[in-house]
Amino acid sequence: MKGEQGMQRVLSKVAIVVVAVFAVTSGCALLEDERTAKGRKLYNHYCMHCHGESGQQQEGFNWGRMPDPRPRDLSESEAMSTFSDKEIFDTISRDMRDTTLQEVLDDENYFAVSTMPTFKYTLSEEELWAVVGYVRTLHGGSLTFDVEGRKAELESQFKAVEAAHDQAKQAMDDALAKQEAEEAARAEAEEEAEEDDEDMDMEDDEDDLEDYDEDEEEIVLPEEEAYEKVAEQFEAAKSALENFTKRPKMTQIARPDLTVTEPERVALEEKGKSLYYDKYGCNGCHSIGDVGGLVGPALDRAGFRLNDTWVYRWVRYPQGMKKHTRMPNLGLDDQDARAVTAYLETLRAPKPDKPIPPPE
């Protein structure tokens, strides 16, 4: 009996040790909460190829091919602890800006490294905070930002704006109904006055009426102007709340007309090259020749291999073309997408003797 109890104690201790070892070697995955676990999954899909599995430099397969400045060490506690949760969030959810502009480089609130993509248009706000939370674990920290409080704040703002929206709409509808009734009454009174005036020159009256109609300006009620302002606030609050839990979505990108004159084409190609390197940092993931990242396909022969209409639609909305692609939506507008497409069309390198193998 004692022997069996002793054996059970030994097995229990062994099991505890095995679990502890597994937890440590797997990044303490067993101890993660739901948000951190979600952040780990997103990090592994979108970030690990550059930042490495544990956030250390030279660890990700794309790290060695990236241009300077290369990704910072996310596991270094002393440096990473100087950044607030909000600063990390703003870094991964910023709008991409032209890093050749001095005003951008001097902006202390902007992370002016083009090869670090934004995920503002790819992930929900809740997912972005999950990534921040997981990044915190890489240097022994934890997320302190009140994510649930942020959600409650957005819900409260939406309810308040929704109430103001409904009130403004009711006021506008009432004002329009009153205006319509007054116009109907005025028209009826004018008609009766015309019938009573037997000496009226009908032809002159018609001319005067036509002149009046031409000069008459549309009356915009104060209630209409007030409603338009509140309606904008309503849509913004609604979008902010939806984007907290749902990933941003765009309507399917329509087929563009990319026909341009020769001077326009030259200008677009030049602009597109600048955007490729200095604003959207495409070279961080794609290579041209022996320079550039290995995450995406090499673009040396993009002008031969890729249809320009497909390229335009892809850079505008990658997830609309391939739902789970690693390439984030970088927020290109129509003009930037046209320029990048024009630049990629110029890439027509000779066919290599030995094709570049895909990343492992």
Contacts in CASP RR format, 6 or more apart in sequence:
PFRMAT RR
TARGET T0000
AUTHOR 0000-0000-0000
METHOD contacts of the structure
MODEL  1
MKGEQGMQRVLSKVAIVVVAVFAVTSGCALLEDERTAKGRKLYNHYCMHC
HGESGQQQEGFNWGRMPDPRPRDLSESEAMSTFSDKEIFDTISRDMRDTT
LQEVLDDENYFAVSTMPTFKYTLSEEELWAVVGYVRTLHGGSLTFDVEGR
KAELESQFKAVEAAHDQAKQAMDDALAKQEAEEAARAEAEEEAEEDDEDM
DMEDDEDDLEDYDEDEEEIVLPEEEAYEKVAEQFEAAKSALENFTKRPKM
TQIARPDLTVTEPERVALEEKGKSLYYDKYGCNGCHSIGDVGGLVGPALD
RAGFRLNDTWVYRWVRYPQGMKKHTRMPNLGLDDQDARAVTAYLETLRAP
KPDKPIPPPE
19 30 0 8 1.000
22 30 0 8 1.000
23 29 0 8 1.000
23 30 0 8 1.000
23 31 0 8 1.000
27 54 0 8 1.000
27 137 0 8 1.000
28 137 0 8 1.000
29 37 0 8 1.000
29 40 0 8 1.000
32 40 0 8 1.000
32 137 0 8 1.000
35 129 0 8 1.000
35 130 0 8 1.000
35 133 0 8 1.000
35 143 0 8 1.000
35 147 0 8 1.000
36 130 0 8 1.000
36 133 0 8 1.000
36 134 0 8 1.000
36 137 0 8 1.000
36 143 0 8 1.000
38 127 0 8 1.000
38 130 0 8 1.000
39 127 0 8 1.000
39 130 0 8 1.000
39 131 0 8 1.000
39 133 0 8 1.000
39 134 0 8 1.000
40 134 0 8 1.000
42 123 0 8 1.000
42 127 0 8 1.000
42 130 0 8 1.000
42 131 0 8 1.000
42 134 0 8 1.000
43 51 0 8 1.000
43 131 0 8 1.000
43 134 0 8 1.000
43 135 0 8 1.000
44 53 0 8 1.000
45 324 0 8 1.000
45 326 0 8 1.000
46 119 0 8 1.000
46 122 0 8 1.000
46 131 0 8 1.000
46 326 0 8 1.000
46 328 0 8 1.000
47 131 0 8 1.000
48 60 0 8 1.000
49 60 0 8 1.000
49 61 0 8 1.000
49 62 0 8 1.000
49 295 0 8 1.000
49 326 0 8 1.000
49 359 0 8 1.000
50 60 0 8 1.000
50 62 0 8 1.000
50 63 0 8 1.000
50 66 0 8 1.000
50 71 0 8 1.000
50 284 0 8 1.000
50 295 0 8 1.000
51 59 0 8 1.000
51 60 0 8 1.000
51 63 0 8 1.000
51 71 0 8 1.000
51 74 0 8 1.000
52 59 0 8 1.000
52 60 0 8 1.000
52 63 0 8 1.000
53 59 0 8 1.000
53 60 0 8 1.000
54 75 0 8 1.000
54 138 0 8 1.000
55 73 0 8 1.000
55 74 0 8 1.000
55 75 0 8 1.000
55 138 0 8 1.000
56 73 0 8 1.000
56 74 0 8 1.000
56 75 0 8 1.000
57 63 0 8 1.000
57 70 0 8 1.000
57 71 0 8 1.000
57 72 0 8 1.000
57 73 0 8 1.000
58 64 0 8 1.000
61 294 0 8 1.000
61 359 0 8 1.000
61 360 0 8 1.000
62 284 0 8 1.000
62 285 0 8 1.000
62 293 0 8 1.000
62 294 0 8 1.000
62 295 0 8 1.000
62 359 0 8 1.000
63 70 0 8 1.000
63 71 0 8 1.000
64 70 0 8 1.000
65 284 0 8 1.000
65 287 0 8 1.000
65 292 0 8 1.000
65 293 0 8 1.000
65 294 0 8 1.000
66 115 0 8 1.000
66 284 0 8 1.000
66 292 0 8 1.000
66 293 0 8 1.000
67 115 0 8 1.000
67 283 0 8 1.000
67 284 0 8 1.000
67 291 0 8 1.000
67 292 0 8 1.000
69 113 0 8 1.000
71 116 0 8 1.000
72 79 0 8 1.000
72 80 0 8 1.000
73 79 0 8 1.000
73 80 0 8 1.000
74 80 0 8 1.000
74 135 0 8 1.000
74 138 0 8 1.000
74 139 0 8 1.000
75 138 0 8 1.000
75 139 0 8 1.000
76 139 0 8 1.000
77 139 0 8 1.000
77 140 0 8 1.000
77 141 0 8 1.000
80 135 0 8 1.000
80 138 0 8 1.000
80 139 0 8 1.000
81 139 0 8 1.000
81 141 0 8 1.000
85 129 0 8 1.000
85 132 0 8 1.000
85 133 0 8 1.000
85 136 0 8 1.000
85 143 0 8 1.000
85 144 0 8 1.000
85 145 0 8 1.000
86 145 0 8 1.000
88 132 0 8 1.000
88 135 0 8 1.000
89 128 0 8 1.000
89 129 0 8 1.000
89 132 0 8 1.000
89 145 0 8 1.000
90 109 0 8 1.000
90 111 0 8 1.000
91 111 0 8 1.000
91 116 0 8 1.000
92 116 0 8 1.000
92 118 0 8 1.000
92 119 0 8 1.000
92 128 0 8 1.000
92 131 0 8 1.000
92 132 0 8 1.000
93 118 0 8 1.000
93 119 0 8 1.000
93 120 0 8 1.000
93 125 0 8 1.000
93 128 0 8 1.000
94 110 0 8 1.000
94 111 0 8 1.000
94 118 0 8 1.000
94 120 0 8 1.000
95 118 0 8 1.000
95 120 0 8 1.000
95 331 0 8 1.000
96 114 0 8 1.000
96 117 0 8 1.000
96 118 0 8 1.000
96 279 0 8 1.000
96 280 0 8 1.000
96 281 0 8 1.000
96 330 0 8 1.000
96 331 0 8 1.000
97 104 0 8 1.000
97 110 0 8 1.000
97 112 0 8 1.000
97 279 0 8 1.000
98 104 0 8 1.000
98 274 0 8 1.000
98 275 0 8 1.000
98 278 0 8 1.000
98 279 0 8 1.000
99 105 0 8 1.000
99 112 0 8 1.000
99 113 0 8 1.000
99 114 0 8 1.000
99 278 0 8 1.000
99 279 0 8 1.000
100 274 0 8 1.000
100 278 0 8 1.000
104 110 0 8 1.000
104 112 0 8 1.000
105 112 0 8 1.000
114 277 0 8 1.000
114 278 0 8 1.000
114 279 0 8 1.000
114 280 0 8 1.000
114 281 0 8 1.000
115 281 0 8 1.000
115 283 0 8 1.000
115 284 0 8 1.000
115 285 0 8 1.000
117 280 0 8 1.000
117 281 0 8 1.000
117 285 0 8 1.000
117 328 0 8 1.000
117 330 0 8 1.000
118 328 0 8 1.000
118 330 0 8 1.000
118 331 0 8 1.000
119 128 0 8 1.000
119 131 0 8 1.000
119 328 0 8 1.000
120 128 0 8 1.000
120 248 0 8 1.000
120 331 0 8 1.000
121 248 0 8 1.000
121 328 0 8 1.000
121 329 0 8 1.000
121 330 0 8 1.000
121 331 0 8 1.000
122 247 0 8 1.000
122 248 0 8 1.000
122 319 0 8 1.000
122 328 0 8 1.000
122 329 0 8 1.000
123 131 0 8 1.000
123 247 0 8 1.000
124 243 0 8 1.000
124 244 0 8 1.000
124 245 0 8 1.000
124 246 0 8 1.000
124 247 0 8 1.000
124 248 0 8 1.000
125 150 0 8 1.000
125 243 0 8 1.000
125 244 0 8 1.000
125 245 0 8 1.000
126 147 0 8 1.000
126 151 0 8 1.000
126 244 0 8 1.000
126 245 0 8 1.000
127 247 0 8 1.000
129 143 0 8 1.000
129 145 0 8 1.000
129 147 0 8 1.000
129 150 0 8 1.000
132 143 0 8 1.000
132 145 0 8 1.000
133 142 0 8 1.000
133 143 0 8 1.000
136 142 0 8 1.000
136 143 0 8 1.000
150 244 0 8 1.000
151 244 0 8 1.000
151 245 0 8 1.000
154 237 0 8 1.000
154 240 0 8 1.000
154 241 0 8 1.000
154 244 0 8 1.000
155 241 0 8 1.000
157 237 0 8 1.000
157 240 0 8 1.000
157 241 0 8 1.000
158 237 0 8 1.000
158 238 0 8 1.000
158 240 0 8 1.000
158 241 0 8 1.000
161 230 0 8 1.000
161 233 0 8 1.000
161 234 0 8 1.000
161 237 0 8 1.000
162 234 0 8 1.000
162 237 0 8 1.000
164 230 0 8 1.000
164 233 0 8 1.000
164 234 0 8 1.000
165 227 0 8 1.000
165 230 0 8 1.000
165 231 0 8 1.000
165 233 0 8 1.000
165 234 0 8 1.000
168 223 0 8 1.000
168 226 0 8 1.000
168 227 0 8 1.000
168 230 0 8 1.000
168 231 0 8 1.000
169 227 0 8 1.000
171 223 0 8 1.000
171 226 0 8 1.000
171 227 0 8 1.000
172 221 0 8 1.000
172 223 0 8 1.000
172 224 0 8 1.000
172 226 0 8 1.000
172 227 0 8 1.000
174 223 0 8 1.000
175 221 0 8 1.000
175 222 0 8 1.000
175 223 0 8 1.000
175 224 0 8 1.000
176 221 0 8 1.000
176 223 0 8 1.000
176 224 0 8 1.000
179 219 0 8 1.000
179 221 0 8 1.000
194 200 0 8 1.000
194 205 0 8 1.000
247 319 0 8 1.000
248 329 0 8 1.000
249 319 0 8 1.000
250 316 0 8 1.000
250 317 0 8 1.000
250 320 0 8 1.000
250 329 0 8 1.000
252 317 0 8 1.000
252 320 0 8 1.000
253 312 0 8 1.000
253 313 0 8 1.000
253 316 0 8 1.000
253 317 0 8 1.000
253 320 0 8 1.000
255 309 0 8 1.000
255 313 0 8 1.000
256 309 0 8 1.000
256 312 0 8 1.000
256 313 0 8 1.000
256 334 0 8 1.000
256 338 0 8 1.000
258 308 0 8 1.000
258 309 0 8 1.000
258 312 0 8 1.000
258 338 0 8 1.000
258 341 0 8 1.000
258 342 0 8 1.000
260 268 0 8 1.000
260 342 0 8 1.000
265 342 0 8 1.000
268 338 0 8 1.000
268 339 0 8 1.000
268 342 0 8 1.000
268 343 0 8 1.000
269 339 0 8 1.000
269 342 0 8 1.000
269 343 0 8 1.000
269 345 0 8 1.000
269 346 0 8 1.000
271 339 0 8 1.000
271 342 0 8 1.000
271 343 0 8 1.000
272 336 0 8 1.000
272 339 0 8 1.000
272 340 0 8 1.000
272 342 0 8 1.000
272 343 0 8 1.000
273 343 0 8 1.000
275 336 0 8 1.000
275 339 0 8 1.000
275 340 0 8 1.000
275 343 0 8 1.000
276 282 0 8 1.000
276 283 0 8 1.000
276 340 0 8 1.000
276 343 0 8 1.000
276 344 0 8 1.000
277 283 0 8 1.000
279 336 0 8 1.000
280 330 0 8 1.000
280 332 0 8 1.000
280 336 0 8 1.000
280 340 0 8 1.000
282 299 0 8 1.000
282 340 0 8 1.000
283 291 0 8 1.000
283 292 0 8 1.000
283 293 0 8 1.000
284 292 0 8 1.000
284 293 0 8 1.000
284 295 0 8 1.000
285 292 0 8 1.000
285 293 0 8 1.000
285 294 0 8 1.000
285 295 0 8 1.000
285 296 0 8 1.000
285 327 0 8 1.000
286 292 0 8 1.000
286 293 0 8 1.000
286 295 0 8 1.000
286 296 0 8 1.000
286 297 0 8 1.000
286 298 0 8 1.000
286 299 0 8 1.000
287 293 0 8 1.000
287 294 0 8 1.000
287 298 0 8 1.000
287 299 0 8 1.000
287 300 0 8 1.000
287 356 0 8 1.000
288 298 0 8 1.000
288 299 0 8 1.000
288 300 0 8 1.000
288 347 0 8 1.000
288 349 0 8 1.000
289 298 0 8 1.000
289 300 0 8 1.000
289 349 0 8 1.000
294 359 0 8 1.000
295 326 0 8 1.000
295 359 0 8 1.000
296 326 0 8 1.000
296 327 0 8 1.000
298 356 0 8 1.000
299 344 0 8 1.000
299 347 0 8 1.000
300 347 0 8 1.000
300 349 0 8 1.000
300 352 0 8 1.000
301 347 0 8 1.000
301 348 0 8 1.000
301 349 0 8 1.000
301 351 0 8 1.000
302 311 0 8 1.000
302 344 0 8 1.000
302 345 0 8 1.000
302 347 0 8 1.000
303 344 0 8 1.000
303 345 0 8 1.000
303 346 0 8 1.000
303 347 0 8 1.000
303 348 0 8 1.000
304 348 0 8 1.000
306 344 0 8 1.000
308 341 0 8 1.000
308 342 0 8 1.000
308 344 0 8 1.000
308 345 0 8 1.000
310 321 0 8 1.000
311 340 0 8 1.000
311 341 0 8 1.000
311 344 0 8 1.000
311 345 0 8 1.000
312 337 0 8 1.000
312 338 0 8 1.000
312 341 0 8 1.000
313 321 0 8 1.000
314 321 0 8 1.000
315 330 0 8 1.000
315 332 0 8 1.000
315 337 0 8 1.000
315 340 0 8 1.000
315 341 0 8 1.000
316 331 0 8 1.000
316 332 0 8 1.000
316 334 0 8 1.000
316 337 0 8 1.000
317 329 0 8 1.000
318 325 0 8 1.000
318 327 0 8 1.000
318 328 0 8 1.000
318 329 0 8 1.000
319 325 0 8 1.000
319 329 0 8 1.000
332 340 0 8 1.000
END
